[in-house]
Amino acid sequence: MQFVGGVVILGFVFGFAIRVLVKLGSALKGNFQSNPKFVVRRDRSLGGKEVVVSVDNIRSSSRDSKSFIASDRASRSNSTPRNFYLKAQNNLPKWWPTSLTSQSFDVVDKEDYQREANRIVRAIVDNRTSGKDITDDDIIQLRRVCRISGVQVTFEPKNTGDSFYRTSIDFVLNACSRAPWESSSVEICSEDAREFIAGLAENIGLAKIDAARMVSAAVAARTRSWFLQAWALEIQGKHSELVAELSKICLIHRIFPPNEYSAEMEMVARGLEKLMKLEERQSLLKTFVGMCCSEDSQRSAAEALGLVHW
């Protein structure tokens, strides 16, 4: 009996010891695997700064853990501009008017203005349905009536209103591109171009942020087109025409300056990098900087050409 009792006691002790060893081994293993490894890449849209793009859980020694802590702090510091960049995409650009000047007053015949504005909208919708283009007069008349009276209109269907606004943006950019490139502002029907296009968005009930994004996209498209045209003229040896194309970019970027590290200029840069060699883009930027004195325009042009650190 004493022998059997001794065996039972030893069995309990042995089982307890095994449990302790298993738990100790799990704890040590956890210490080796608890620290994740951050995968870092350089983001050109942030000026070449490093940002964390993924996390990879792998085994590492205690020395690697210390190294990770240092790199983690650096990664958090370097990712700060990315947070600013994402936040900036949801904010209005700095050129957007903080308040719109209005000529509206307590007019007795405000209902007449509303009927006139509605008539213009119906005519635009009917013309679109029949395949006719929106005219400059349509844009000018609708803005004039709404600005004087303070009335608003609604486009049905909504995509017709979006098409109308995009056409209005093209009209404004065309007017700006024809102005002397030294101009700091351009007026359309005695109204600043920025107030004209921002006011028109308000008149048709288009959200400010959506309207601003449409303008930014149009500016980016023009920037890409003008840079490509400028290089084609450079190849043909037409220097004066080249300068004229670049002056349009200088003026448009002065009136509607893109946000720093904007997604639109990033997309332009990616497109131009596929179509133009590095030295070709450098040559264009050198010419641009030589004729455009606006530092903001020089910065945005460098971003568009993918030459932020050039």
C-alpha positions as CSV (number, residue, x, y, z in Angstrom):
1,M,0.0,0.0,0.0
2,Q,2.8,2.4,0.9
3,F,4.4,1.6,-2.5
4,V,1.1,2.4,-4.4
5,G,0.6,5.6,-2.4
6,G,4.2,6.7,-3.3
7,V,3.6,6.1,-7.0
8,V,0.4,8.1,-6.9
9,I,2.1,11.0,-5.2
10,L,5.0,11.0,-7.6
11,G,2.5,10.9,-10.5
12,F,0.8,14.1,-9.2
13,V,4.2,15.8,-8.7
14,F,5.4,14.8,-12.2
15,G,2.1,16.1,-13.9
16,F,2.4,19.4,-12.0
17,A,6.0,19.9,-13.1
18,I,5.0,19.2,-16.8
19,R,2.2,21.8,-16.6
20,V,4.6,24.4,-15.2
21,L,7.2,23.8,-17.9
22,V,4.5,24.1,-20.7
23,K,3.3,27.4,-19.4
24,L,6.8,28.7,-19.1
25,G,7.6,27.7,-22.6
26,S,4.4,29.4,-23.9
27,A,5.4,32.6,-22.1
28,L,8.9,32.6,-23.6
29,K,7.5,31.9,-27.1
30,G,5.1,34.8,-26.7
31,N,7.9,37.2,-25.8
32,F,9.7,36.3,-29.1
33,Q,6.6,36.7,-31.3
34,S,4.6,39.5,-29.6
35,N,6.4,42.3,-31.4
36,P,5.2,42.7,-35.1
37,K,7.5,43.9,-37.8
38,F,6.3,47.0,-39.8
39,V,6.9,47.0,-43.5
40,V,7.9,50.5,-44.6
41,R,7.9,52.0,-48.0
42,R,8.7,55.5,-49.3
43,D,5.7,57.5,-50.5
44,R,6.5,60.0,-53.3
45,S,3.3,61.9,-52.7
46,L,4.7,62.7,-49.2
47,G,8.0,63.9,-50.6
48,G,9.7,60.6,-50.2
49,K,8.9,60.1,-46.6
50,E,8.6,56.6,-45.2
51,V,5.2,55.2,-44.2
52,V,4.0,51.9,-42.8
53,V,2.2,49.9,-45.5
54,S,1.7,46.5,-43.7
55,V,2.5,44.5,-40.5
56,D,4.3,41.1,-40.5
57,N,4.3,39.0,-37.4
58,I,7.6,37.1,-37.3
59,R,10.0,35.8,-34.7
60,S,12.6,38.2,-33.5
61,S,15.3,38.3,-30.9
62,S,15.3,40.8,-28.0
63,R,17.8,42.9,-30.1
64,D,15.2,43.0,-32.9
65,S,12.6,44.1,-30.4
66,K,14.6,47.1,-29.5
67,S,15.3,47.9,-33.1
68,F,11.5,47.7,-33.8
69,I,10.7,50.2,-31.0
70,A,13.0,52.7,-32.6
71,S,11.7,52.1,-36.1
72,D,8.1,52.2,-34.8
73,R,8.6,55.7,-33.4
74,A,10.2,56.8,-36.7
75,S,7.3,55.3,-38.7
76,R,4.7,57.1,-36.5
77,S,6.6,60.4,-37.0
78,N,6.9,59.9,-40.7
79,S,3.2,58.9,-41.1
80,T,2.0,62.3,-39.7
81,P,2.0,64.0,-43.1
82,R,-0.1,61.1,-44.4
83,N,-2.7,61.9,-41.8
84,F,-2.5,65.5,-42.9
85,Y,-2.8,64.5,-46.5
86,L,-5.9,62.4,-45.9
87,K,-7.5,65.1,-43.9
88,A,-6.7,67.7,-46.6
89,Q,-8.6,65.6,-49.1
90,N,-11.8,66.3,-47.1
91,N,-11.2,70.0,-46.8
92,L,-12.0,72.7,-49.3
93,P,-9.0,74.0,-51.3
94,K,-7.5,77.3,-50.1
95,W,-8.8,79.2,-53.2
96,W,-12.4,78.4,-52.4
97,P,-14.1,81.7,-51.3
98,T,-14.9,81.8,-47.5
99,S,-18.0,83.9,-48.3
100,L,-19.6,84.8,-51.6
101,T,-20.6,88.3,-52.5
102,S,-24.2,88.6,-53.6
103,Q,-26.2,91.3,-55.2
104,S,-29.4,89.8,-53.9
105,F,-31.9,92.1,-52.2
106,D,-35.6,92.2,-51.3
107,V,-36.8,92.3,-54.9
108,V,-40.5,92.5,-55.4
109,D,-40.4,90.2,-58.4
110,K,-38.3,87.4,-56.9
111,E,-40.8,84.9,-58.2
112,D,-40.2,86.1,-61.7
113,Y,-36.5,85.5,-61.2
114,Q,-37.2,82.0,-60.0
115,R,-39.4,81.3,-63.0
116,E,-36.6,82.7,-65.3
117,A,-34.0,80.5,-63.6
118,N,-36.2,77.4,-63.9
119,R,-36.9,78.2,-67.5
120,I,-33.1,78.3,-68.2
121,V,-32.7,74.9,-66.4
122,R,-35.5,73.4,-68.4
123,A,-34.0,74.6,-71.6
124,I,-30.6,73.1,-70.7
125,V,-32.2,69.8,-69.8
126,D,-34.2,69.7,-73.0
127,N,-31.2,70.6,-75.1
128,R,-29.2,67.8,-73.4
129,T,-32.0,65.3,-74.1
130,S,-32.0,66.3,-77.8
131,G,-28.2,66.0,-78.0
132,K,-27.4,69.7,-77.9
133,D,-24.4,71.1,-76.0
134,I,-24.6,73.4,-73.0
135,T,-23.6,76.9,-74.2
136,D,-21.6,79.6,-72.5
137,D,-24.7,81.8,-72.6
138,D,-26.6,79.2,-70.6
139,I,-24.0,79.3,-67.9
140,I,-23.7,83.1,-67.8
141,Q,-27.4,83.7,-67.7
142,L,-28.1,81.2,-65.0
143,R,-25.4,82.6,-62.8
144,R,-26.5,86.1,-63.4
145,V,-30.2,85.5,-62.5
146,C,-29.3,83.5,-59.4
147,R,-26.7,86.0,-58.2
148,I,-29.0,89.0,-58.6
149,S,-32.0,87.4,-56.9
150,G,-30.5,84.8,-54.6
151,V,-32.7,82.0,-56.0
152,Q,-31.6,78.4,-56.4
153,V,-32.4,75.7,-58.9
154,T,-32.4,71.9,-59.1
155,F,-31.4,69.8,-62.1
156,E,-33.3,66.5,-62.7
157,P,-31.8,64.1,-63.2
158,K,-28.8,64.9,-61.0
159,N,-26.2,63.8,-63.5
160,T,-27.4,66.6,-65.8
161,G,-26.5,69.0,-63.1
162,D,-23.1,67.4,-62.7
163,S,-22.6,67.7,-66.5
164,F,-23.7,71.3,-66.4
165,Y,-21.2,72.1,-63.7
166,R,-18.3,70.3,-65.4
167,T,-19.1,72.3,-68.6
168,S,-19.1,75.5,-66.5
169,I,-15.6,74.6,-65.1
170,D,-14.3,74.2,-68.7
171,F,-15.8,77.5,-69.6
172,V,-14.1,79.2,-66.6
173,L,-10.7,77.5,-67.3
174,N,-10.9,78.5,-70.9
175,A,-11.6,82.1,-69.9
176,C,-8.6,82.0,-67.5
177,S,-6.2,80.5,-70.1
178,R,-7.0,83.3,-72.5
179,A,-6.1,86.0,-69.9
180,P,-2.6,87.6,-69.7
181,W,-0.5,85.0,-67.8
182,E,0.8,87.7,-65.3
183,S,-2.8,88.2,-64.1
184,S,-3.4,87.4,-60.4
185,S,-7.1,87.1,-61.0
186,V,-9.6,86.8,-63.9
187,E,-13.1,88.2,-64.0
188,I,-16.1,86.6,-65.7
189,C,-19.1,89.0,-66.1
190,S,-17.6,91.4,-63.5
191,E,-17.1,88.6,-61.0
192,D,-13.9,86.9,-59.9
193,A,-13.6,83.5,-61.6
194,R,-13.3,81.7,-58.3
195,E,-16.4,83.3,-56.9
196,F,-18.2,82.6,-60.2
197,I,-17.6,78.9,-60.2
198,A,-18.1,78.5,-56.4
199,G,-21.3,80.6,-56.6
200,L,-22.6,78.5,-59.4
201,A,-22.2,75.3,-57.3
202,E,-24.3,76.9,-54.6
203,N,-26.9,78.0,-57.1
204,I,-27.5,74.5,-58.4
205,G,-27.4,72.9,-54.9
206,L,-24.0,71.1,-55.5
207,A,-22.1,70.3,-52.3
208,K,-19.0,72.4,-51.9
209,I,-16.6,69.5,-51.5
210,D,-17.9,67.8,-54.6
211,A,-17.7,71.0,-56.6
212,A,-14.1,71.6,-55.4
213,R,-13.1,68.1,-56.4
214,M,-14.5,68.5,-59.9
215,V,-12.5,71.8,-60.3
216,S,-9.3,70.1,-59.0
217,A,-9.8,67.2,-61.4
218,A,-10.3,69.6,-64.3
219,V,-7.2,71.6,-63.4
220,A,-5.2,68.3,-63.2
221,A,-6.4,67.3,-66.6
222,R,-5.5,70.6,-68.1
223,T,-2.0,70.5,-66.4
224,R,-1.3,67.1,-68.0
225,S,-2.5,68.2,-71.4
226,W,-0.5,71.4,-71.4
227,F,2.7,69.8,-70.2
228,L,2.5,67.2,-73.0
229,Q,1.7,69.9,-75.6
230,A,4.6,72.0,-74.3
231,W,7.0,69.1,-74.8
232,A,5.7,68.4,-78.3
233,L,6.4,72.1,-79.1
234,E,9.9,71.8,-77.5
235,I,10.7,68.9,-79.9
236,Q,9.5,71.0,-82.8
237,G,11.8,73.9,-81.7
238,K,8.8,76.2,-81.2
239,H,10.1,77.9,-78.0
240,S,7.6,80.8,-78.0
241,E,4.6,78.5,-78.3
242,L,6.2,76.3,-75.6
243,V,6.3,79.3,-73.2
244,A,2.7,80.1,-74.0
245,E,1.6,76.6,-73.0
246,L,3.6,76.7,-69.8
247,S,2.2,80.2,-69.0
248,K,-1.3,78.7,-69.0
249,I,-0.2,76.3,-66.2
250,C,1.4,79.1,-64.3
251,L,-1.8,81.2,-64.4
252,I,-4.3,78.3,-63.7
253,H,-2.2,77.1,-60.8
254,R,-2.1,80.7,-59.5
255,I,-5.9,81.1,-59.6
256,F,-6.8,77.6,-58.6
257,P,-3.7,76.4,-56.7
258,P,-3.7,72.6,-56.1
259,N,-3.3,71.5,-52.5
260,E,0.2,70.4,-51.5
261,Y,0.7,66.7,-52.2
262,S,-2.7,66.5,-53.8
263,A,-4.0,63.2,-55.2
264,E,-4.7,65.0,-58.5
265,M,-1.1,66.1,-59.0
266,E,0.1,62.7,-58.0
267,M,-2.0,61.1,-60.7
268,V,-0.6,63.6,-63.3
269,A,2.9,62.7,-62.2
270,R,2.3,59.0,-62.6
271,G,0.9,59.6,-66.1
272,L,3.7,61.9,-67.3
273,E,6.4,59.5,-65.9
274,K,5.2,56.8,-68.3
275,L,5.2,59.2,-71.3
276,M,8.3,61.3,-70.7
277,K,11.9,60.6,-69.7
278,L,13.3,62.1,-66.5
279,E,15.6,64.6,-68.4
280,E,12.6,65.7,-70.5
281,R,10.5,66.5,-67.4
282,Q,13.5,68.2,-65.8
283,S,13.9,70.4,-68.9
284,L,10.2,71.4,-68.8
285,L,10.4,72.3,-65.1
286,K,13.6,74.3,-65.6
287,T,11.8,76.4,-68.3
288,F,8.7,76.7,-66.2
289,V,10.6,78.0,-63.1
290,G,12.5,80.5,-65.3
291,M,9.2,82.1,-66.5
292,C,6.8,81.6,-63.6
293,C,7.6,83.6,-60.5
294,S,4.9,82.1,-58.3
295,E,6.5,79.7,-55.7
296,D,3.2,77.9,-55.2
297,S,2.9,77.3,-58.9
298,Q,6.5,76.1,-59.1
299,R,5.8,73.7,-56.3
300,S,2.6,72.3,-57.8
301,A,4.3,72.0,-61.3
302,A,7.2,70.1,-59.7
303,E,4.7,67.7,-58.1
304,A,2.8,67.3,-61.5
305,L,6.1,66.4,-63.2
306,G,7.2,64.0,-60.3
307,L,10.2,66.2,-59.5
308,V,9.5,67.3,-55.9
309,H,13.1,66.9,-54.9
310,W,14.7,68.0,-58.1
